[in-house]
Amino acid sequence: MPSAFETHARRLRFQALGIACHEFKLETLLLGHHQDDNIETTIWRLSTGATGLGLGGIPEVARIPECHGLFGASESWSTTSIPTKPPTKPQPKVRFDNQKQGFITFPNPNDRTDIIYSNLTSNVKMASPGIFICRPLLSFTKASLLETCHKNNVPYVSDPTNFDPTLTPRNAIRSLRTSNSLPRALGSQSILSLIRSSKDLLQRSNELSNYLLSSQCRILDFDPKAGSAVIQFLDPSPASMDPQLATLSESRTRQIQTIVLRRITELVSPFPDSHFSLRSYGSLVSNVFPGADGSHGASATSNDQKRRKAFTVAGVLFQRLTNEASTLEKSQDPRPGGDNIWLLSRQPFMKGRDPVTQINVSPSGSFTPWVLWDNRYWMRLRLVPVDRDPSELGDQLISVPLTIRPFHKFDIERIRKDGVKSRPQGQTNKDTGAERKMPGTFEHVKALLSAEAPAQLRFTLPVVSRDGTVSKPERPLGQKVWQQLTLPTLDYRLSGHSAKYSSLNEVELVHLRCRWKLKWQWMYKMIDTEALRLMGWPVDKDAEEA
């Protein structure tokens, strides 16, 4: 179909442009869209039922489209750093009971505890926006641009398919405008006025969403390593209510709450930004924002029960947490809604839909290309020899097939069985206290996951495993093996604990009868750091600007 062809061609065109920009280290791409294109786009959106915020026309500046997952083009031009365990904020602990009820506690910052995962990095790299596109000609009509080209002898190309009204809806709209067949309400000046009004509305909505984030939303924890966040939604009160929000109508307030809910969800979502329309979030606003539905009495009680139920949106699971630190709630947050706390995490994977990425890692010592796993984590791997020059292997220098997949329950059972074998040489103590401090043992892994990824959250973490052929010194070449190697985002190795390492992000394995170090690098997806800052998370200035 022509529409499918146009869509496919657009995607390939932008991907080719994105790759070229990355190769030539160009951060900005200029496009030639003009005022007529803007008008046609808005008329098309009107015809599809768009209203309000959806009628702002073509943006003058935006991130390059159709390049999601293409490293160097989209959301990966460079990296920034964000803290995950800032010393200025008490680190809450989340746990779940046997009934899957969630609880949160806040430790006394003055208490010293033996944290077995204290070797985890406190800062995480995060992808920056990538390539931007700019449209400097949106204020000029096509006729004026053509006249300029003629006067200055500037050559240009006209696509004859743009004038076939049967080919695309845009062409049909262009034909109607050219023949003056559209009503006055769809004339150029009317549409331009509509675009300006919609842009003003969008800008004001973004400002109001910032006010709401800062006054009624508090981020208690943000952990990109596990892909989770803990958010507290506060009841509005005359003392805390921002004056900018106090005068809004009920419908307008709900609209701003919907924008905020989407911004918060996208911190954890496995989908690109704005992948889901605001309509997808509208019906769920009352689940988290107190008083969002204006209910009172029995109806309000019913809605409070509704707010205690878990729900999913945009691939994110919202789970209500009960605040066990009552002293913190009463002393630091006297407002109603102090217990309206939610854990946000990646929705559990559907059966048969696990994101699985196969990577062949060459023993050459070079990193593999970056890959985007589950739309949340950028990763790359490399092999470094330990005791042998790779050139000595000659024609035997073959790649190691590795897999990045979700952590599974059978991984835990494998760790349980292999825990004793993974101990450093000479360690035979089976005491539980000793095992808790011994990396690689079942007790140590269990304590780590309990702290970083409680309950079902751990099964959304990526694990690097080895599926294929291997040869240990005492075994023949070509033997089939399966081996867990690492939880890369936790910088935690699941094997090779008897070896010595210079950093957390490496693990030893045997390949071609030689010992190698598998090294990895990762970074979290690009997120809205402004939303983090407004909710009280310490964000570096560089991260905000990115």
Beta strands, then each sheet from edge to edge (+ up, - down):
strand 1: 28-30
strand 2: 61-63
strand 3: 79-83
strand 4: 93-96
strand 5: 102-105
strand 6: 123-127
strand 7: 132-134
strand 8: 217-223
strand 9: 228-233
strand 10: 311-313
strand 11: 316-323
strand 12: 341-346
strand 13: 357-361
strand 14: 371-373
strand 15: 377-385
strand 16: 400-406
strand 17: 462-470
strand 18: 479-487
strand 19: 492-493
strand 20: 506-511
strand 21: 514-524
sheet 1: 1+ 7+ 2-
sheet 2: 3+ 6-
sheet 3: 4+ 5- 11- 10+
sheet 4: 4+ 5- 11- 12+ 9- 8+
sheet 5: 13+ 16- 17+ 18- 19+
sheet 6: 14+ 15- 21+ 20-
end
